[in-house]
Amino acid sequence: SILKYKEWFLENVNSSDIVLDIGCNTGLLPVMLASKVKYVYGIEISKALLTEAKNNNKLNNIEFINGDATLYNYSKLKPISVLTLSNVLEHIEKRVEFLTKIINQVNWEDSTERKILIRVPMIDRDWITIYKKNKRIEWRLDKTHFTEYTFNEFQEEMINSNITILNYRIQYGELYAVCIAD
């Protein structure tokens, strides 16, 4: 795809990483990551998407889990080094609570190096989006979104979740952030 979002995630992981991909959809990102990293967990709430993910995967270093990411007990997984959230946060209502729970519940391989890779849509991707929102006309990219971010809103949410943004870029109306849990 023109977005090359999967490639951005791939550039930000190492061969020794164990990745937890939350909201893995049809498994395309976990499969790409598994071609480089040691192991990938993919969690997805939709059974249909998870079935497709399992059918698309021929690698043995991926484990797909059917579950609600907001309720799942992450302490059951082996230690991870990277958490990935690709267009997931906007679908979660209580995002700070969600992020805090995961950070505290995951067995981190190294408690001083808790890397989180996040991709989210931005509301200020276009002036028409803001115009529609101000006019109370449907503005979201997807009706299941609880939010679409400005950079300041994203930054505030990360601070409230005890997450530091190490670096970020904005491309095609999406925010890509390399973060670390404090």
C-alpha positions in Angstrom: 0.0 0.0 0.0 1.1 3.6 -0.5 1.0 4.2 3.3 3.9 1.7 3.9 2.8 1.5 7.5 3.8 -2.1 7.9 7.3 -1.2 6.8 7.5 1.6 9.5 6.7 -1.0 12.2 9.3 -3.4 10.6 12.0 -0.7 10.7 11.4 -0.2 14.4 11.9 -3.8 15.6 14.9 -5.9 16.0 15.5 -9.6 15.2 15.6 -10.5 18.9 12.2 -8.8 19.7 9.1 -10.6 20.9 6.2 -8.5 19.8 2.6 -8.2 21.0 0.4 -6.8 18.2 -2.9 -5.7 19.6 -5.8 -5.5 17.1 -4.0 -7.7 14.5 -6.9 -7.7 12.1 -6.2 -10.2 9.2 -2.6 -10.7 10.5 -0.7 -8.9 7.7 1.4 -6.9 10.2 2.2 -9.8 12.5 3.2 -12.0 9.5 5.5 -9.2 8.2 7.0 -8.7 11.7 7.5 -12.5 12.1 9.7 -12.5 9.1 12.2 -10.4 11.1 11.6 -10.8 14.8 11.9 -13.8 17.2 8.2 -14.2 18.0 4.8 -12.4 17.5 1.6 -12.5 19.5 -1.4 -11.1 17.6 -4.7 -10.5 19.5 -7.9 -9.8 17.7 -11.5 -9.5 18.9 -13.1 -10.6 15.6 -13.2 -14.3 15.1 -13.7 -13.9 11.3 -10.6 -11.7 11.0 -8.6 -14.0 13.2 -9.6 -17.0 11.1 -8.3 -15.1 8.0 -5.1 -14.2 9.9 -4.5 -17.9 10.7 -5.2 -18.9 7.1 -2.7 -16.2 5.8 0.0 -17.3 8.2 2.5 -20.1 7.2 5.1 -19.1 9.9 5.6 -21.0 13.2 6.7 -18.0 15.2 3.3 -16.4 15.5 0.5 -17.1 17.9 -2.9 -15.6 17.2 -5.3 -15.0 20.1 -9.0 -14.4 19.9 -9.9 -12.0 22.6 -11.0 -8.5 23.7 -7.7 -6.6 24.1 -9.3 -4.4 26.8 -10.1 -7.5 29.0 -7.4 -10.0 28.0 -4.9 -11.1 30.7 -1.5 -10.4 29.2 0.4 -11.8 32.1 -0.2 -15.3 30.5 2.2 -14.4 27.6 5.9 -14.9 27.6 8.0 -11.7 28.1 7.7 -9.2 25.3 10.0 -6.4 24.2 7.7 -4.4 21.8 4.0 -3.6 21.9 2.4 -2.5 18.6 -0.9 -0.7 18.2 -1.7 0.0 14.5 -4.9 2.0 14.2 -6.3 0.5 17.4 -6.4 3.2 20.1 -9.1 5.2 18.4 -11.4 2.2 18.7 -11.0 2.1 22.5 -13.1 4.4 24.7 -11.0 4.4 27.9 -7.6 4.6 26.3 -5.5 5.7 29.3 -7.0 3.0 31.4 -6.3 0.5 28.6 -2.7 1.5 28.1 -2.0 1.6 31.8 -3.4 -1.9 32.3 -1.4 -3.4 29.4 1.9 -1.7 30.5 1.4 -3.0 34.0 0.1 -6.5 33.1 2.5 -7.5 30.3 5.7 -9.4 31.3 8.3 -7.1 29.8 11.6 -8.7 28.8 13.4 -5.6 30.1 11.5 -3.4 32.5 13.7 -0.4 31.6 13.0 -0.8 27.8 9.3 -1.1 27.3 8.9 -0.1 23.6 5.5 0.8 22.2 4.9 1.5 18.5 1.7 3.4 17.8 -0.1 4.5 14.6 -3.3 6.6 14.9 -5.5 8.7 12.5 -5.4 12.4 13.0 -8.5 14.6 13.0 -6.6 17.5 11.5 -5.7 15.5 8.4 -7.9 17.9 6.4 -9.8 21.1 7.1 -13.1 19.5 6.0 -12.9 17.1 9.0 -12.7 19.9 11.5 -15.5 21.8 9.6 -17.8 18.8 9.7 -17.1 18.1 13.4 -17.9 21.8 14.2 -21.1 21.5 12.2 -22.0 18.3 14.1 -21.9 16.3 10.8 -20.3 12.8 10.9 -16.6 13.4 10.6 -14.9 10.2 11.7 -13.1 7.9 9.2 -14.9 5.0 10.9 -18.1 5.1 13.0 -16.4 2.8 15.6 -13.8 5.5 16.4 -14.1 7.1 19.8 -11.5 9.7 18.8 -9.2 10.9 16.1 -6.3 12.8 17.3 -4.6 16.1 17.1 -0.9 15.8 18.1 -1.5 17.7 21.4 -4.4 15.3 22.3 -2.2 12.3 21.5 0.7 13.7 23.5 -1.6 14.4 26.5 -3.0 10.9 26.4 0.5 9.5 26.4 1.6 11.6 29.3 -1.5 10.5 31.3 -0.6 6.9 30.4 3.0 7.3 31.6 4.3 6.9 28.1 7.1 9.0 26.6 7.1 9.8 22.9 10.7 9.3 21.7 10.1 10.3 18.2 7.2 10.7 15.8 6.2 11.6 12.2 3.0 12.6 10.6 2.3 11.2 7.2 -1.0 11.1 5.1 -3.0 12.3 8.1 -1.7 9.6 10.4 0.6 9.9 13.4 3.4 7.3 13.8 5.1 7.3 17.3 7.9 5.4 18.8 7.3 5.5 22.5 8.6 4.0 25.8 6.6 3.2 28.9 8.0 5.0 31.9 
